[in-house]
Structures are given as structure tokens and as C-alpha cells.
Amino acid sequence: MFTSVLMIEKPLTSVDVEFVTTLHGAEPISFIVLMQPRGDQADLLLRAIDDVAMGELKDAVREGEVPEGEEARKIAELALENSLAELRAAGCEAVGQVVEDHPLDKMKSVVEESGADEVIVLTAPHYVEEFFHRDWASRARHEVGVPVLKLFAHSE
């Protein structure tokens, strides 16, 4: 069975699920999902710049309202549960956890412990971080020891 570590920051949409579950054709896939609460992942200014770059000015104004701390963790736990259920409904094995501290360290240890075949980073675009190669996928390529695929999440 092919094992993918899937790093996400919001619940998977049906399009996301179809996309990641069909990447390897008919081969059975097992996912280890790492959910990073969005409110804790990046600096407020960087998130607002990303929103402006994507033409989502209303979202940029509301960035200060993004939950953080315990509230963000509760939201992330629900998003993770929903995402795992969607992956399982698509016929895949799926386990996961919310990651709060040092997501790249956690990603590396999960890859090592599970013997994962790849890492998929499925997030919204983060233009500033990507430009400077400070996004999760760029940084993970130098740390995890398996192929890293960067995909952009869909919205429904």
C-alpha cells in the first residue's frame, strides 16, 4: 500500500479528496493527515498579503478575526475529522492529528516512523512564503527524505 503524509490547513473539499485519492491510479493509498490550524500557521500580515494578491480584499480585512489558540484547535479537530471521513468514504485508509508546534518537525518524524512514500502539502496559495521558498513544501523538500508534492486546495 502506498502511504502519503498529507499536510492540510483547512477541511478537504470533495474536489481535493478526488484529486489526492486518484494521484496514483488504482493503487490503494493510506493517508496520514496532519492538520495545522490556520490561525497559528503564519503571520497575520503575510496572510493578509496573500488575500490581497488573490483579490480577496474582504478576507484580508477579516484576517484579524481568524481564531487562534484553543479556538483554532477545536476548529482544526472538526476539520480533521471531516477530512478523514471523506478520505475513508473514498476507500482509503486515513488517520491524522492536529499539529500545533513545529509542523515540519512533526512531518519529518511521521515520514520516518510510518515509512511514508511521499508528502503532499495541500494548502491555499501563500505567495510571499512561496516566493522566498519558506512555505511548507519548499522547506519539507530539504528535510523529509521523500518526494514532496505541492498542491493548491480547492474551495467549495
Salt bridges, closest charged atoms under 4 A:
GLU9 OE1 - HIS126 NE2 3.10
ASP16 OD1 - HIS154 ND1 2.85
ASP50 OD2 - HIS126 ND1 3.11
ASP59 OD1 - ARG62 NH2 2.73
GLU63 OE2 - ARG38 NH2 3.22
GLU63 OE1 - ARG47 NE 2.86
GLU77 OE2 - ARG73 NE 3.03
GLU100 OE2 - ARG73 NH1 2.47
GLU118 OE2 - HIS24 NE2 2.87
GLU130 OE2 - LYS150 NZ 3.57
